[in-house]
């Protein structure tokens, strides 16, 4: 069981800020493929992963990063702070 | 070093005065303030963030700046929530023995906060809302460090 968080337009497209996901995905990319297959709103949010960033347990990571031991995954667009 | 992520407005003058008073061994304090630009028809700027990661990311960036420029101290305040044009979004302050280090560290902090701290801005106008897109220049700005 993994906690998945969405921010900004990813959150708006999927329609929830966070959810618990039952998954055996080995990597972030595998998890994205699983989510994409769920419903159109996920497919829309994950259509182009080059437009997305991912954080694992609150640290930036790559889409090929392994999920073993990870409790929290967050998906969001490039950040616009400052 | 202090990092504050808050929805409340901050008192720029009081923050700078307190920072300057508390700092030991510095000959220079540089401050930067980011303000919601009153771009055509903007009624509000909504700032979303990732509680927990935001504080961690900013603290990491600030610690890097302190180490790299041997700063006497650093301060970062960043707001979230709904802000009106003209309101201060954020500020950084850096203190160093000499001004060059304080200026450079402040620029480094700003460049990194812009694209490595988990904030997202949405512009609200009478005609509608739009997420602010990250700019290639912001990513390019990191390469000089």
Backbone of each chain as ProteinMPNN parsed JSONL, in Angstrom:
{"seq_chain_A": "XXXXXXXXXXXXXXXXXXXXXXXXXXXXXXXXXXXXXXXXXXXXXXXXXXXXXXXXXXXXXXXXXXXXXXXXXXXXXXXXXX", "coords_chain_A": {"N_chain_A": [[0.862, -1.199, 0.0], [0.577, 2.145, -0.915], [0.975, 5.648, -0.471], [-0.367, 8.039, -2.533], [0.14, 11.198, -3.859], [-1.171, 14.16, -5.37], [-0.538, 17.193, -7.082], [-1.36, 20.618, -7.976], [-2.218, 21.057, -11.436], [-2.3, 18.354, -11.925], [-3.572, 17.238, -9.732], [-6.043, 18.499, -10.099], [-6.879, 17.346, -12.542], [-7.066, 14.632, -11.9], [-8.735, 14.697, -9.753], [-8.661, 14.224, -7.031], [-6.765, 14.963, -4.039], [-5.086, 13.145, -2.796], [-4.514, 9.601, -2.426], [-4.802, 6.163, -1.379], [-2.964, 3.548, -2.731], [-3.113, 0.304, -3.866], [-0.551, -1.639, -4.867], [1.832, -3.442, -6.896], [3.83, -2.428, -8.267], [7.115, -2.031, -9.519], [8.67, 0.125, -10.14], [8.521, 3.76, -10.44], [7.665, 4.368, -13.031], [6.287, 2.014, -13.668], [4.175, 2.186, -11.86], [2.916, 4.478, -12.826], [2.055, 3.486, -15.306], [0.195, 1.617, -14.442], [-1.695, 3.297, -13.161], [-2.513, 4.899, -15.307], [-3.978, 3.056, -16.777], [-6.291, 2.832, -15.347], [-8.527, 4.755, -15.466], [-10.008, 7.289, -17.57], [-9.433, 9.863, -16.556], [-7.025, 9.547, -15.214], [-5.414, 8.688, -17.303], [-5.419, 11.027, -18.779], [-4.095, 12.805, -17.035], [-1.585, 11.636, -16.876], [-0.658, 11.606, -19.449], [1.593, 12.767, -20.675], [4.548, 12.241, -19.442], [6.852, 13.682, -19.479], [6.152, 16.183, -18.849], [5.817, 16.141, -16.203], [6.801, 15.894, -12.72], [8.301, 13.876, -10.151], [8.171, 12.907, -6.735], [9.652, 10.947, -4.208], [8.913, 9.867, -1.05], [9.091, 12.551, -0.318], [11.318, 13.58, -1.617], [12.891, 14.679, -4.597], [12.791, 12.603, -7.511], [13.533, 10.18, -10.149], [11.641, 8.857, -12.955], [12.33, 6.242, -13.395], [13.001, 5.275, -10.968], [13.195, 2.915, -8.243], [10.434, 1.534, -6.302], [10.567, 0.176, -3.964], [10.166, 0.0, -0.518], [9.252, 2.58, -0.382], [7.017, 4.986, 0.923], [5.487, 7.188, 0.256], [4.424, 8.716, -2.665], [4.61, 11.39, -4.907], [3.079, 13.249, -7.484], [3.518, 15.882, -9.766], [3.395, 19.043, -11.624], [6.234, 20.804, -13.172], [7.917, 22.863, -10.789], [6.943, 26.097, -9.529], [8.023, 28.178, -7.778], [9.137, 30.911, -5.647]], "CA_chain_A": [[0.0, 0.0, 0.0], [1.414, 3.32, -1.046], [0.202, 6.89, -0.447], [-0.046, 8.778, -3.753], [-0.324, 12.587, -3.76], [-1.186, 14.91, -6.627], [-0.567, 18.64, -6.862], [-1.634, 21.561, -9.075], [-3.179, 20.563, -12.429], [-2.396, 16.886, -11.835], [-4.641, 17.068, -8.739], [-7.326, 18.897, -10.705], [-7.285, 16.366, -13.568], [-7.432, 13.352, -11.291], [-9.932, 14.998, -8.967], [-8.418, 14.028, -5.594], [-5.403, 15.388, -3.686], [-4.272, 11.982, -2.394], [-5.241, 8.338, -2.298], [-3.969, 4.989, -1.093], [-2.989, 2.687, -3.91], [-2.607, -1.068, -3.705], [0.231, -1.846, -6.094], [3.058, -4.249, -6.837], [4.726, -1.771, -9.228], [8.511, -2.046, -9.085], [9.244, 1.46, -10.333], [7.556, 4.844, -10.629], [7.096, 4.215, -14.374], [5.306, 0.921, -13.601], [3.001, 2.721, -11.155], [2.246, 5.385, -13.771], [1.377, 2.649, -16.304], [-0.99, 1.053, -13.755], [-2.682, 4.365, -12.938], [-3.022, 5.267, -16.633], [-4.942, 2.046, -17.213], [-7.474, 2.831, -14.484], [-9.663, 5.57, -15.935], [-9.608, 8.368, -18.485], [-8.854, 11.032, -15.865], [-5.618, 9.227, -14.954], [-4.742, 8.684, -18.609], [-5.25, 12.443, -19.153], [-3.092, 13.413, -16.163], [-0.263, 11.033, -17.11], [-0.459, 11.469, -20.901], [2.963, 13.139, -21.052], [5.29, 12.292, -18.172], [7.944, 14.669, -19.543], [5.605, 17.415, -18.265], [5.588, 15.874, -14.784], [7.915, 15.595, -11.826], [7.882, 12.926, -9.127], [8.939, 12.885, -5.489], [9.503, 9.738, -3.401], [9.109, 10.233, 0.351], [9.343, 13.994, -0.25], [12.563, 13.964, -2.284], [12.737, 14.542, -6.052], [13.311, 11.333, -8.026], [13.295, 9.947, -11.576], [10.55, 7.914, -13.212], [12.808, 4.854, -13.373], [13.408, 4.953, -9.59], [12.447, 1.8, -7.644], [9.464, 1.905, -5.266], [10.744, -0.67, -2.783], [10.338, 0.721, 0.741], [8.72, 3.948, -0.463], [5.677, 5.117, 1.511], [4.739, 8.315, -0.301], [4.808, 9.128, -4.021], [3.857, 12.588, -5.299], [3.192, 13.653, -8.882], [3.179, 17.302, -9.926], [4.081, 19.709, -12.739], [7.44, 21.531, -12.752], [7.587, 23.783, -9.699], [6.989, 27.533, -9.862], [8.119, 28.935, -6.528], [9.845, 32.189, -5.687]], "C_chain_A": [[0.888, 1.236, 0.0], [0.499, 4.552, -1.073], [0.606, 7.691, -1.695], [-0.684, 10.167, -3.67], [-0.234, 13.26, -5.126], [-1.27, 16.398, -6.308], [-0.865, 19.391, -8.158], [-2.549, 20.92, -10.129], [-3.284, 19.045, -12.455], [-3.535, 16.539, -10.859], [-6.003, 17.394, -9.353], [-7.805, 17.872, -11.728], [-7.758, 15.067, -12.954], [-8.624, 13.519, -10.351], [-9.805, 14.732, -7.481], [-6.984, 14.466, -5.274], [-4.498, 14.221, -3.292], [-5.152, 10.751, -2.325], [-4.251, 7.23, -1.965], [-4.1, 4.042, -2.262], [-2.358, 1.339, -3.567], [-1.845, -1.383, -4.98], [1.411, -2.779, -5.845], [4.091, -3.654, -7.791], [6.147, -1.72, -8.669], [9.142, -0.66, -9.171], [8.125, 2.496, -10.464], [6.869, 4.676, -11.989], [6.032, 3.107, -14.402], [4.015, 1.406, -12.923], [2.204, 3.639, -12.077], [1.456, 4.57, -14.801], [0.109, 2.04, -15.699], [-2.089, 2.095, -13.611], [-3.334, 4.783, -14.261], [-4.136, 4.329, -17.097], [-6.243, 2.064, -16.438], [-8.691, 3.481, -15.116], [-9.116, 6.685, -16.811], [-8.925, 9.529, -17.764], [-7.382, 10.793, -15.519], [-4.815, 9.26, -16.257], [-4.453, 10.12, -19.044], [-4.123, 13.082, -18.333], [-1.679, 12.912, -16.481], [0.062, 10.877, -18.594], [0.996, 11.736, -21.286], [3.798, 13.276, -19.774], [6.48, 13.257, -18.244], [7.476, 16.004, -18.965], [5.411, 17.277, -16.76], [6.892, 15.673, -14.027], [7.383, 14.637, -10.778], [8.78, 13.066, -7.901], [8.629, 11.583, -4.758], [9.862, 10.09, -1.971], [9.673, 11.649, 0.468], [10.714, 14.417, -0.766], [12.394, 13.75, -3.778], [13.414, 13.265, -6.536], [13.043, 11.254, -9.525], [12.182, 8.911, -11.741], [11.028, 6.461, -13.244], [13.241, 4.421, -11.965], [12.563, 3.804, -9.034], [11.528, 2.277, -6.513], [9.623, 1.104, -3.977], [10.982, 0.198, -1.543], [9.775, 2.132, 0.75], [7.301, 3.983, 0.105], [4.829, 6.164, 0.812], [5.297, 8.701, -1.667], [3.979, 10.36, -4.362], [4.138, 12.913, -6.757], [2.748, 15.107, -9.012], [3.875, 17.883, -11.148], [5.374, 20.358, -12.238], [7.068, 22.658, -11.785], [7.752, 25.249, -10.122], [6.968, 28.353, -8.567], [8.759, 30.297, -6.746], [8.933, 33.366, -5.906]], "O_chain_A": [[1.817, 1.359, 0.798], [-0.602, 4.508, -1.621], [1.785, 7.986, -1.888], [-1.886, 10.297, -3.441], [0.655, 12.968, -5.926], [-1.976, 16.812, -5.389], [-0.658, 18.888, -9.262], [-3.553, 20.304, -9.77], [-4.268, 18.506, -12.962], [-4.351, 15.659, -11.132], [-6.979, 16.67, -9.158], [-8.994, 17.558, -11.782], [-8.726, 14.465, -13.419], [-9.422, 12.598, -10.176], [-10.748, 14.987, -6.732], [-6.095, 14.36, -6.118], [-3.278, 14.303, -3.441], [-6.372, 10.844, -2.183], [-3.052, 7.333, -2.224], [-5.203, 3.764, -2.732], [-1.241, 1.255, -3.056], [-2.429, -1.393, -6.063], [1.916, -2.885, -4.727], [5.103, -4.287, -8.092], [6.355, -1.407, -7.496], [10.026, -0.314, -8.388], [6.948, 2.153, -10.581], [5.652, 4.82, -12.097], [5.008, 3.239, -15.071], [2.911, 1.078, -13.358], [0.974, 3.588, -12.109], [0.323, 4.918, -15.133], [-0.924, 1.958, -16.364], [-3.256, 1.828, -13.894], [-4.545, 4.993, -14.33], [-5.106, 4.755, -17.726], [-7.2, 1.391, -16.817], [-9.739, 2.856, -15.281], [-7.922, 6.983, -16.795], [-7.969, 10.111, -18.275], [-6.583, 11.729, -15.529], [-3.701, 9.783, -16.31], [-3.395, 10.409, -19.602], [-3.295, 13.813, -18.876], [-0.705, 13.657, -16.372], [0.951, 10.109, -18.96], [1.566, 11.026, -22.115], [3.753, 14.309, -19.107], [7.055, 13.615, -17.216], [8.295, 16.86, -18.63], [4.899, 18.19, -16.112], [7.928, 15.334, -14.599], [6.179, 14.578, -10.532], [9.981, 13.31, -8.013], [7.474, 11.163, -4.697], [10.969, 10.554, -1.696], [10.597, 11.91, 1.239], [11.219, 15.479, -0.402], [11.815, 12.746, -4.194], [14.475, 12.888, -6.039], [12.41, 12.139, -10.102], [11.83, 8.193, -10.804], [10.215, 5.543, -13.132], [13.784, 3.33, -11.79], [11.367, 3.718, -9.311], [11.8, 3.282, -5.856], [8.897, 1.33, -3.009], [11.889, 1.029, -1.525], [9.814, 2.809, 1.777], [6.483, 3.113, -0.195], [3.603, 6.056, 0.773], [6.489, 8.976, -1.808], [2.77, 10.373, -4.132], [5.282, 12.86, -7.21], [1.734, 15.512, -8.443], [4.832, 17.299, -11.657], [5.595, 20.455, -11.031], [6.04, 23.318, -11.944], [8.591, 25.581, -10.96], [6.034, 29.109, -8.301], [8.901, 30.766, -7.875], [9.397, 34.505, -5.96]]}, "seq_chain_B": "XXXXXXXXXXXXXXXXXXXXXXXXXXXXXXXXXXXXXXXXXXXXXXXXXXXXXXXXXXXXXXXXXXXXXXXXXXXXXXXXXXXXXXXXXXXXXXXXXXXXXXXXXXXXXXXXXXXXXXXXXXXXXXXXXXXXXXXXXXXXXXXXX", "coords_chain_B": {"N_chain_B": [[19.893, 29.853, 10.814], [16.768, 30.228, 9.316], [13.674, 28.919, 8.245], [10.545, 29.606, 6.988], [7.321, 28.614, 6.173], [4.353, 29.795, 5.302], [0.898, 30.991, 5.513], [0.196, 33.468, 6.334], [0.736, 37.04, 6.075], [3.958, 38.683, 6.083], [6.014, 40.888, 8.044], [8.05, 42.828, 6.447], [10.006, 44.816, 7.124], [10.33, 44.403, 9.902], [11.219, 41.78, 9.912], [13.666, 41.944, 8.528], [15.059, 43.692, 10.169], [15.188, 42.217, 12.575], [16.613, 40.003, 11.698], [19.054, 41.179, 10.926], [19.889, 42.267, 13.361], [20.324, 39.96, 14.84], [22.388, 38.649, 13.708], [25.741, 37.526, 13.717], [29.016, 38.618, 13.23], [28.838, 39.438, 10.579], [29.336, 41.48, 7.658], [27.695, 42.269, 5.766], [24.326, 42.359, 4.72], [21.993, 41.008, 2.596], [18.855, 41.387, 1.062], [15.995, 39.993, -0.55], [12.824, 40.477, -1.993], [9.926, 38.957, -3.145], [7.153, 39.842, -5.12], [3.644, 39.801, -5.828], [3.046, 40.287, -9.122], [1.252, 42.876, -10.676], [0.007, 41.898, -13.168], [-1.803, 42.308, -16.224], [-5.12, 42.454, -15.436], [-5.024, 40.615, -13.383], [-6.466, 39.159, -10.547], [-5.966, 37.633, -8.337], [-3.373, 35.557, -6.912], [-2.957, 32.225, -6.573], [-1.314, 30.092, -4.429], [-0.068, 26.939, -4.202], [1.276, 24.298, -2.182], [3.513, 21.656, -1.078], [3.108, 20.357, 1.783], [5.519, 19.657, 4.24], [7.417, 18.432, 2.375], [8.061, 20.872, 1.266], [9.23, 22.467, 3.331], [11.434, 20.874, 3.864], [12.796, 20.854, 1.381], [13.41, 23.598, 1.042], [14.998, 24.042, 3.309], [17.155, 22.372, 2.728], [18.211, 23.648, 0.442], [18.856, 26.143, 1.514], [20.754, 25.39, 3.408], [22.772, 24.492, 1.745], [23.495, 26.916, 0.546], [24.445, 28.342, 2.766], [26.671, 26.803, 3.444], [28.227, 26.917, 1.104], [28.825, 29.642, 0.627], [29.845, 30.389, 3.022], [28.067, 31.631, 4.862], [26.966, 33.866, 7.445], [24.415, 33.713, 8.303], [21.079, 32.741, 7.209], [17.832, 33.471, 5.897], [14.617, 32.391, 4.993], [11.415, 33.115, 3.918], [8.37, 31.955, 2.81], [5.251, 32.305, 1.319], [1.951, 30.762, 1.096], [-1.3, 30.061, -0.366], [-4.046, 32.341, -1.075], [-3.15, 35.219, -2.71], [-3.071, 38.773, -3.16], [-2.529, 41.072, -5.943], [0.488, 42.919, -5.626], [0.986, 42.115, -3.061], [3.475, 40.729, -0.835], [5.101, 37.766, -1.705], [7.255, 36.214, -0.932], [10.431, 36.159, 0.832], [14.008, 36.421, 0.937], [16.892, 36.459, 2.997], [20.302, 37.071, 3.376], [23.33, 36.783, 5.139], [26.668, 37.749, 5.305], [30.292, 37.902, 5.672], [31.283, 39.606, 3.655], [29.94, 41.618, 0.908], [29.752, 40.453, -1.695], [29.503, 37.685, -1.422], [27.102, 37.547, 0.008], [25.269, 38.625, -1.852], [25.536, 36.785, -4.008], [24.78, 34.362, -2.788], [22.121, 34.938, -2.193], [21.039, 35.145, -4.751], [21.467, 32.553, -5.695], [19.823, 31.163, -3.888], [17.311, 32.182, -4.702], [17.174, 31.32, -7.388], [17.135, 28.537, -7.029], [14.89, 28.178, -5.356], [12.875, 28.845, -7.058], [12.634, 26.728, -8.949], [13.017, 24.335, -7.559], [11.727, 24.124, -5.157], [8.736, 22.867, -3.856], [6.306, 24.486, -4.948], [3.377, 25.783, -6.519], [1.979, 28.035, -8.768], [-1.072, 29.704, -9.421], [-2.799, 31.74, -11.617], [-5.412, 34.009, -11.153], [-8.021, 35.382, -12.89], [-10.643, 37.619, -14.047], [-11.543, 36.546, -16.427], [-10.864, 33.892, -16.172], [-8.929, 31.029, -14.905], [-5.46, 30.108, -14.619], [-2.729, 27.857, -14.501], [0.583, 28.749, -13.702], [3.168, 28.295, -15.948], [6.271, 26.545, -15.774], [9.364, 28.061, -16.702], [11.785, 27.696, -19.319], [14.05, 29.233, -18.99], [14.259, 29.444, -16.257], [15.07, 26.936, -15.455], [17.448, 26.827, -16.831], [18.833, 28.756, -15.444], [19.782, 27.479, -13.217], [22.005, 26.164, -14.002], [24.237, 27.774, -13.946], [25.229, 27.629, -11.436]], "CA_chain_B": [[19.119, 29.701, 9.587], [15.345, 30.025, 9.602], [12.814, 28.715, 7.083], [9.137, 29.67, 7.374], [6.347, 28.445, 5.095], [3.176, 30.29, 6.019], [-0.096, 31.691, 4.695], [0.101, 34.84, 6.842], [1.66, 38.055, 5.575], [5.069, 38.944, 6.998], [6.412, 42.29, 8.147], [9.386, 42.848, 5.836], [10.918, 45.654, 7.913], [10.606, 43.755, 11.186], [12.016, 40.573, 9.65], [15.038, 42.332, 8.16], [15.684, 44.277, 11.365], [15.478, 41.141, 13.528], [17.681, 39.184, 11.106], [20.298, 41.961, 10.981], [20.283, 42.382, 14.773], [20.698, 38.667, 15.435], [23.504, 38.047, 13.002], [27.036, 37.814, 14.354], [30.193, 38.491, 12.372], [28.564, 39.754, 9.178], [29.523, 42.865, 7.239], [26.724, 42.534, 4.696], [23.039, 41.649, 4.68], [21.261, 41.229, 1.347], [17.506, 40.831, 1.113], [15.199, 40.01, -1.77], [11.4, 40.259, -1.744], [9.125, 38.668, -4.335], [5.831, 40.472, -4.993], [2.689, 39.398, -6.867], [3.061, 41.323, -10.148], [-0.125, 43.186, -11.083], [-0.128, 41.693, -14.61], [-3.124, 42.641, -16.754], [-6.367, 41.818, -15.011], [-4.853, 39.616, -12.322], [-7.186, 39.507, -9.314], [-5.319, 36.921, -7.229], [-2.412, 34.494, -7.215], [-3.121, 31.142, -5.598], [-0.065, 29.332, -4.314], [-0.224, 25.626, -3.578], [2.589, 23.709, -1.883], [3.534, 20.265, -0.625], [3.53, 20.466, 3.181], [6.515, 18.642, 4.608], [8.51, 18.483, 1.403], [8.441, 22.278, 1.051], [10.158, 22.875, 4.392], [12.646, 20.077, 3.682], [13.495, 21.314, 0.17], [13.969, 24.937, 1.279], [16.077, 23.91, 4.289], [18.312, 21.802, 2.011], [18.762, 24.687, -0.432], [19.452, 27.172, 2.378], [21.96, 24.819, 4.019], [23.799, 24.505, 0.687], [23.951, 28.304, 0.386], [25.225, 28.696, 3.958], [27.968, 26.117, 3.374], [29.026, 27.309, -0.065], [29.311, 31.024, 0.728], [30.23, 30.634, 4.411], [27.173, 32.676, 5.372], [26.768, 33.972, 8.884], [23.037, 33.255, 8.541], [20.165, 32.891, 6.077], [16.407, 33.45, 6.259], [13.685, 32.261, 3.861], [9.983, 33.077, 4.251], [7.596, 31.776, 1.576], [3.822, 32.188, 1.632], [1.061, 30.005, 0.225], [-2.68, 30.528, -0.24], [-4.498, 33.315, -2.062], [-2.503, 36.524, -2.517], [-3.516, 39.835, -4.064], [-1.434, 41.8, -6.599], [1.161, 43.863, -4.739], [1.372, 41.483, -1.794], [4.75, 40.013, -0.846], [4.98, 36.301, -1.711], [8.366, 35.57, -0.236], [11.653, 36.932, 0.99], [15.207, 35.75, 1.437], [17.925, 37.343, 3.528], [21.573, 36.37, 3.569], [24.328, 37.592, 5.86], [28.024, 37.239, 5.074], [31.313, 38.901, 6.019], [31.417, 40.588, 2.572], [28.694, 41.691, 0.155], [29.693, 39.604, -2.879], [28.978, 36.383, -1.008], [25.696, 37.695, 0.391], [24.497, 38.782, -3.097], [25.528, 35.524, -4.766], [23.994, 33.364, -2.062], [20.705, 35.307, -2.337], [20.645, 34.768, -6.12], [21.429, 31.092, -5.706], [18.597, 30.775, -3.182], [16.153, 32.507, -5.535], [17.153, 30.421, -8.553], [16.738, 27.192, -6.605], [13.521, 28.181, -4.833], [11.977, 28.975, -8.194], [12.329, 25.466, -9.635], [13.248, 23.124, -6.774], [10.866, 24.084, -3.971], [7.43, 22.435, -4.387], [5.214, 25.467, -4.974], [2.756, 25.948, -7.84], [1.207, 29.284, -8.777], [-2.203, 29.775, -10.344], [-3.256, 33.122, -11.787], [-6.866, 34.125, -11.188], [-8.5, 36.589, -13.573], [-12.094, 37.601, -14.279], [-11.804, 35.667, -17.575], [-10.573, 32.489, -15.865], [-7.755, 30.691, -14.096], [-4.435, 29.372, -15.364], [-1.499, 27.531, -13.778], [1.784, 29.368, -14.26], [4.074, 27.258, -16.461], [7.699, 26.75, -15.509], [10.036, 28.579, -17.896], [13.083, 27.081, -19.609], [15.102, 30.11, -18.447], [14.412, 29.173, -14.825], [15.85, 25.705, -15.36], [18.786, 27.19, -17.327], [19.482, 29.58, -14.421], [20.431, 26.615, -12.217], [23.271, 25.622, -14.534], [25.389, 28.633, -13.651], [25.741, 27.334, -10.107]], "C_chain_B": [[17.655, 29.469, 9.962], [14.584, 29.9, 8.292], [11.377, 28.761, 7.586], [8.266, 29.547, 6.136], [5.001, 28.746, 5.738], [2.176, 30.948, 5.077], [-0.149, 33.17, 5.096], [1.109, 35.769, 6.164], [2.805, 38.204, 6.576], [5.409, 40.424, 6.948], [7.868, 42.384, 7.695], [10.395, 43.612, 6.701], [11.321, 44.985, 9.212], [11.483, 42.524, 10.99], [13.473, 40.936, 9.362], [15.775, 42.9, 9.377], [16.085, 43.184, 12.351], [16.631, 40.277, 13.027], [19.029, 39.884, 11.26], [20.814, 42.062, 12.411], [20.864, 41.076, 15.309], [21.993, 38.109, 14.856], [24.837, 38.483, 13.625], [28.149, 37.633, 13.329], [29.959, 38.795, 10.908], [28.873, 41.222, 8.892], [28.505, 43.242, 6.184], [25.467, 41.705, 4.886], [22.374, 42.022, 3.374], [19.875, 40.64, 1.51], [16.85, 40.949, -0.249], [13.755, 39.76, -1.364], [10.701, 40.016, -3.064], [7.708, 39.146, -4.104], [4.928, 39.963, -6.104], [2.578, 40.547, -7.866], [1.631, 41.598, -10.607], [-0.277, 43.098, -12.6], [-1.587, 41.84, -15.015], [-4.289, 41.821, -16.222], [-6.244, 40.79, -13.913], [-5.606, 40.049, -11.065], [-6.584, 38.801, -8.105], [-4.317, 35.911, -7.766], [-2.594, 33.439, -6.137], [-1.871, 30.284, -5.597], [-0.317, 28.056, -3.518], [1.165, 25.11, -3.223], [2.408, 22.307, -1.327], [4.033, 20.268, 0.81], [4.481, 19.334, 3.549], [7.685, 18.693, 3.656], [8.993, 19.915, 1.207], [9.503, 22.711, 2.052], [11.508, 22.177, 4.211], [13.475, 20.606, 2.506], [14.148, 22.677, 0.416], [15.142, 24.851, 2.261], [17.334, 23.353, 3.637], [19.008, 22.869, 1.176], [19.483, 25.746, 0.412], [20.747, 26.658, 3.012], [23.107, 24.793, 2.999], [24.386, 25.904, 0.53], [24.856, 28.703, 1.554], [26.619, 28.081, 3.873], [28.84, 26.69, 2.267], [29.602, 28.714, 0.055], [29.701, 31.404, 2.159], [29.388, 31.754, 5.025], [27.146, 32.67, 6.893], [25.369, 33.49, 9.237], [22.229, 33.423, 7.251], [18.734, 32.773, 6.578], [15.592, 33.296, 4.979], [12.268, 32.234, 4.421], [9.24, 32.942, 2.921], [6.141, 31.556, 1.957], [3.102, 31.25, 0.669], [-0.36, 30.524, 0.46], [-2.995, 31.559, -1.298], [-3.924, 34.695, -1.756], [-2.985, 37.522, -3.562], [-2.303, 40.484, -4.744], [-0.843, 42.835, -5.632], [1.574, 43.262, -3.408], [2.716, 40.779, -1.942], [4.496, 38.513, -0.77], [6.044, 35.693, -0.815], [9.519, 36.537, -0.037], [12.819, 36.007, 1.339], [16.113, 36.834, 2.011], [19.173, 36.498, 3.739], [22.535, 37.319, 4.271], [25.697, 36.94, 5.691], [29.033, 38.304, 5.498], [31.413, 39.991, 4.949], [30.229, 40.507, 1.615], [28.612, 40.737, -1.031], [29.085, 38.246, -2.537], [27.496, 36.471, -0.663], [24.809, 37.835, -0.847], [24.393, 37.451, -3.845], [24.662, 34.474, -4.1], [22.498, 33.656, -2.205], [20.206, 34.92, -3.727], [20.528, 33.263, -6.271], [20.132, 30.603, -5.052], [17.373, 31.024, -4.057], [16.045, 31.576, -6.727], [16.658, 29.033, -8.161], [15.308, 27.133, -6.071], [12.508, 28.165, -5.974], [11.631, 27.609, -8.822], [12.599, 24.201, -8.831], [12.462, 23.086, -5.458], [9.438, 23.826, -4.464], [6.283, 23.424, -4.134], [4.674, 25.512, -6.394], [1.839, 27.158, -7.766], [0.088, 29.207, -9.802], [-2.682, 31.219, -10.396], [-4.774, 33.133, -11.928], [-7.225, 35.467, -11.83], [-10.003, 36.481, -13.76], [-12.43, 36.624, -15.407], [-11.539, 34.194, -17.269], [-9.295, 32.3, -15.088], [-6.74, 29.948, -14.959], [-3.226, 29.1, -14.468], [-0.323, 28.222, -14.47], [2.722, 28.238, -14.701], [5.507, 27.584, -16.074], [8.352, 27.204, -16.807], [11.394, 27.907, -18.068], [14.219, 27.903, -18.999], [15.337, 29.811, -16.961], [15.264, 27.936, -14.601], [17.312, 26.016, -15.764], [19.557, 27.957, -16.247], [20.212, 28.731, -13.383], [21.822, 26.181, -12.677], [24.466, 26.485, -14.199], [25.96, 28.355, -12.263], [26.462, 26.003, -10.103]], "O_chain_B": [[17.34, 28.63, 10.807], [14.807, 30.663, 7.351], [11.025, 28.031, 8.513], [8.445, 30.282, 5.165], [4.562, 28.018, 6.628], [2.534, 31.405, 3.992], [-0.503, 34.023, 4.281], [2.184, 35.345, 5.738], [2.654, 37.896, 7.759], [5.14, 41.117, 5.967], [8.791, 42.068, 8.446], [11.49, 43.122, 6.976], [12.493, 44.989, 9.588], [12.377, 42.252, 11.791], [14.394, 40.312, 9.888], [16.956, 42.625, 9.587], [17.186, 43.213, 12.901], [17.504, 39.87, 13.793], [20.017, 39.273, 11.667], [22.016, 41.957, 12.655], [21.782, 41.085, 16.13], [22.613, 37.217, 15.434], [25.024, 39.64, 14.002], [28.212, 36.613, 12.643], [30.789, 38.448, 10.069], [28.702, 42.089, 9.749], [28.447, 44.393, 5.751], [25.529, 40.509, 5.173], [22.204, 43.203, 3.069], [19.72, 39.534, 2.028], [17.114, 41.885, -1.003], [13.486, 38.931, -0.494], [10.867, 40.791, -4.005], [7.12, 38.904, -3.05], [5.399, 39.717, -7.215], [2.093, 41.629, -7.537], [0.88, 40.666, -10.894], [-0.639, 44.078, -13.251], [-2.492, 41.532, -14.24], [-4.419, 40.635, -16.526], [-7.231, 40.156, -13.539], [-5.416, 41.161, -10.572], [-6.674, 39.298, -6.982], [-4.401, 35.47, -8.912], [-2.414, 33.706, -4.949], [-1.427, 29.809, -6.642], [-0.713, 28.081, -2.352], [2.136, 25.451, -3.898], [1.286, 21.839, -1.132], [5.239, 20.191, 1.046], [4.247, 18.179, 3.193], [8.814, 18.964, 4.063], [10.184, 20.152, 1.006], [10.543, 23.252, 1.677], [12.569, 22.78, 4.375], [14.688, 20.783, 2.615], [15.303, 22.89, 0.045], [16.163, 25.512, 2.068], [18.444, 23.79, 3.941], [20.233, 22.987, 1.195], [20.58, 26.186, 0.068], [21.72, 27.402, 3.137], [24.263, 25.039, 3.344], [25.599, 26.073, 0.399], [25.902, 29.322, 1.356], [27.618, 28.731, 4.183], [30.034, 26.922, 2.457], [30.734, 28.96, -0.362], [29.868, 32.582, 2.474], [29.914, 32.693, 5.622], [27.282, 31.63, 7.537], [25.143, 32.933, 10.312], [22.631, 34.138, 6.333], [18.455, 32.072, 7.551], [15.846, 33.988, 3.993], [11.957, 31.425, 5.296], [9.462, 33.735, 2.006], [5.831, 30.726, 2.812], [3.584, 30.98, -0.431], [-0.596, 31.323, 1.366], [-2.298, 31.651, -2.308], [-4.173, 35.267, -0.694], [-3.271, 37.157, -4.703], [-1.196, 40.459, -4.208], [-1.569, 43.53, -4.921], [2.411, 43.824, -2.702], [3.061, 40.295, -3.02], [3.775, 38.039, 0.108], [5.773, 34.776, -0.039], [9.574, 37.598, -0.66], [12.638, 34.955, 1.953], [16.096, 37.979, 1.561], [19.107, 35.365, 4.215], [22.537, 38.522, 4.011], [25.86, 35.739, 5.907], [28.676, 39.47, 5.665], [31.605, 41.163, 5.276], [29.583, 39.464, 1.511], [27.527, 40.253, -1.353], [28.253, 37.725, -3.28], [26.722, 35.576, -1.0], [23.729, 37.247, -0.906], [23.309, 37.043, -4.261], [23.898, 33.776, -4.767], [21.695, 32.73, -2.324], [19.088, 34.427, -3.873], [19.597, 32.762, -6.902], [19.437, 29.743, -5.592], [16.492, 30.169, -4.144], [14.958, 31.094, -7.047], [15.859, 28.426, -8.874], [14.596, 26.156, -6.303], [11.44, 27.562, -5.875], [10.479, 27.364, -9.182], [12.432, 23.099, -9.353], [12.537, 22.099, -4.726], [8.977, 24.493, -5.39], [5.436, 23.236, -3.261], [5.414, 25.307, -7.356], [1.036, 27.299, -6.843], [0.278, 28.709, -10.911], [-2.938, 31.842, -9.365], [-5.347, 32.375, -12.71], [-6.797, 36.529, -11.38], [-10.576, 35.397, -13.648], [-13.461, 35.954, -15.365], [-11.954, 33.329, -18.04], [-8.654, 33.262, -14.664], [-7.104, 29.251, -15.906], [-2.754, 29.992, -13.764], [-0.26, 28.262, -15.699], [3.029, 27.337, -13.92], [5.908, 28.748, -16.05], [7.945, 26.783, -17.889], [12.068, 27.588, -17.089], [15.223, 27.352, -18.548], [16.46, 29.911, -16.467], [16.077, 27.886, -13.678], [18.263, 25.544, -15.141], [20.777, 27.831, -16.14], [21.151, 29.203, -12.742], [22.695, 25.873, -11.866], [25.594, 25.994, -14.167], [27.064, 28.801, -11.95], [26.967, 25.578, -9.064]]}, "name": "protein", "num_of_chains": 2, "seq": "XXXXXXXXXXXXXXXXXXXXXXXXXXXXXXXXXXXXXXXXXXXXXXXXXXXXXXXXXXXXXXXXXXXXXXXXXXXXXXXXXXXXXXXXXXXXXXXXXXXXXXXXXXXXXXXXXXXXXXXXXXXXXXXXXXXXXXXXXXXXXXXXXXXXXXXXXXXXXXXXXXXXXXXXXXXXXXXXXXXXXXXXXXXXXXXXXXXXXXXXXXXXXXXXXXXXXXXXXXXXXXXXXXX"}
